[in-house]
Each structure stands twice: as structure tokens, then as C-alpha cells.
Amino acid sequence: METSRAIDLLQALAQDTRLAAWRLLVRAGPEGTPAGVIARHLGIAPPVLSFHLACLARCGLVVSRRHGRHVMYSADLDVMKVLTDFLVEDCCLGFDAEPDPTIIFKEI
């Protein structure tokens, strides 16, 4: 995963409503849940939720499908797995490992 892609995904989740919706969708599993159920659970208006779900869908964290007269949303767990793998890929290598030249360390 490219660093810029990871940043896009993390930015999408770095907002209260989007993170709460994402967590509900993870809990719902692959079958997903209708937008109206999410809106009621979060106590927000459906248009507000639609805005946030669209943001999550644009970056690939959420997928939608029509089921009768409802639109079902589900979390794309494969995308999240790639992100979490990226975040921990250098875990516990120590400082003797070959540094990634794209990362600039600053003294604190």
C-alpha cells in the first residue's frame, strides 16, 4: 500500500460520525445494514449519514448494494486488512533494520 493511500483511508475514518458508522458496519458483518438503521442508531438525519457514507465509499472502506427498496452498506474488510498490515509491517524490526528512505525521522 502506498503511504498516500493509507493517509486517505485514515483521514476518512478521522471523523466521529464516519468512525461510528464504520464500527457499526464492521459489527453488522458482510451482509451489511440499511442506511436508515445506521442513521437511527447514531441519532443523525439520513442526509447527514449519506454524506459520510459517500466519503467512506469513495475511499473504498464501504460498499453499497441495492436490496429491494433499501440500500445496504457493508464494510470492506479486505481494504481494512491491507491498511492494518501496512501500519504494522515494520513492527518490532528495531532500529538496526534497513530504514525506509521515504520516512523522514525528526528529533523530538
ABEGO torsion letter per residue (X at the ends): XBAAAAAAAAAAAABAAAAAAAAAAAAAEAAEBBAAAAAAAAGBBAAAAAAAAAAAAAAGABBBBBBEABBBBBBBAAAAAAAAAAAAAABGAEAABBBBAABBBBBX
